[in-house]
Amino acid sequence: MADRANRFLGDSVLRTILKLLVVSFIVGVIMSAFNWYPEDVLYWIRDSVVNLWNMGFAALGRFGSYLVLGATIVIPAFIIIRLLNYRR
């Protein structure tokens, strides 16, 4: 059983626990220095996803606006060119 755990963890159980404690302490010091808390990180991830979602729909709205704006010039110009080149 210990061999399976060692294979899964990549090292002995005691050494893995020691590594995790050291890394957790270092990350805790860094987060404390920046006054970050776990819920702040979760809120930041959630807000980033929501902003990305909203920007996607805003981009679609801008695409439609650009399409209509360009069509107000292109379609009449196309019709005029077709009428001038129309030969019977």
C-alpha positions as CSV (number, residue, x, y, z in Angstrom):
1,M,0.0,0.0,0.0
2,A,2.8,2.4,0.8
3,D,4.3,1.7,-2.6
4,R,1.1,2.9,-4.3
5,A,1.1,6.0,-2.2
6,N,4.7,6.8,-3.0
7,R,4.1,6.3,-6.7
8,F,1.0,8.5,-6.6
9,L,2.7,11.3,-4.6
10,G,6.0,11.0,-6.4
11,D,8.0,10.7,-3.2
12,S,7.5,9.3,0.3
13,V,4.5,10.5,2.2
14,L,6.5,12.3,4.9
15,R,8.7,14.1,2.3
16,T,5.6,15.1,0.3
17,I,3.9,16.5,3.5
18,L,7.1,18.4,4.3
19,K,7.3,19.9,0.8
20,L,3.6,20.9,0.9
21,L,4.1,22.6,4.3
22,V,7.0,24.6,3.1
23,V,5.3,25.7,-0.1
24,S,2.1,26.5,1.7
25,F,4.1,28.7,4.2
26,I,5.8,30.6,1.4
27,V,2.6,31.2,-0.5
28,G,0.9,32.3,2.7
29,V,3.6,34.8,3.4
30,I,3.3,36.2,-0.2
31,M,-0.5,36.4,0.0
32,S,-0.3,38.1,3.3
33,A,2.2,40.6,2.0
34,F,-0.2,41.5,-0.8
35,N,-3.2,41.4,1.5
36,W,-4.8,38.7,-0.6
37,Y,-7.2,36.1,0.8
38,P,-8.6,32.9,-0.8
39,E,-12.1,34.4,-1.3
40,D,-10.5,37.4,-3.1
41,V,-8.8,35.1,-5.5
42,L,-12.1,33.3,-6.1
43,Y,-13.9,36.6,-6.6
44,W,-11.2,37.7,-9.0
45,I,-11.6,34.5,-11.1
46,R,-15.4,34.9,-11.1
47,D,-15.2,38.6,-12.1
48,S,-12.7,37.8,-14.8
49,V,-15.0,35.2,-16.3
50,V,-18.0,37.5,-16.1
51,N,-16.1,40.4,-17.7
52,L,-14.9,38.1,-20.5
53,W,-18.4,36.9,-21.1
54,N,-19.7,40.5,-21.3
55,M,-16.9,41.6,-23.6
56,G,-17.8,38.8,-25.9
57,F,-21.4,40.0,-26.3
58,A,-20.2,43.6,-26.5
59,A,-17.9,42.6,-29.4
60,L,-20.9,41.1,-31.2
61,G,-22.8,44.3,-30.7
62,R,-19.9,46.3,-32.1
63,F,-19.6,43.9,-35.0
64,G,-23.3,44.5,-35.8
65,S,-22.9,48.3,-35.6
66,Y,-19.9,48.2,-37.9
67,L,-21.8,46.1,-40.3
68,V,-24.7,48.4,-40.5
69,L,-22.5,51.5,-40.7
70,G,-20.5,50.1,-43.6
71,A,-23.7,48.8,-45.3
72,T,-25.1,52.4,-45.4
73,I,-22.2,53.3,-47.8
74,V,-21.5,50.0,-49.6
75,I,-25.0,49.0,-50.6
76,P,-26.0,52.3,-52.2
77,A,-22.5,52.5,-53.9
78,F,-23.0,49.0,-55.2
79,I,-26.5,49.8,-56.6
80,I,-25.2,53.0,-58.3
81,I,-22.2,51.1,-59.9
82,R,-24.5,48.3,-61.1
83,L,-27.0,50.9,-62.6
84,L,-24.1,52.7,-64.4
85,N,-22.7,49.5,-65.8
86,Y,-26.1,48.1,-66.8
87,R,-26.2,47.6,-70.5
88,R,-29.2,46.6,-72.5
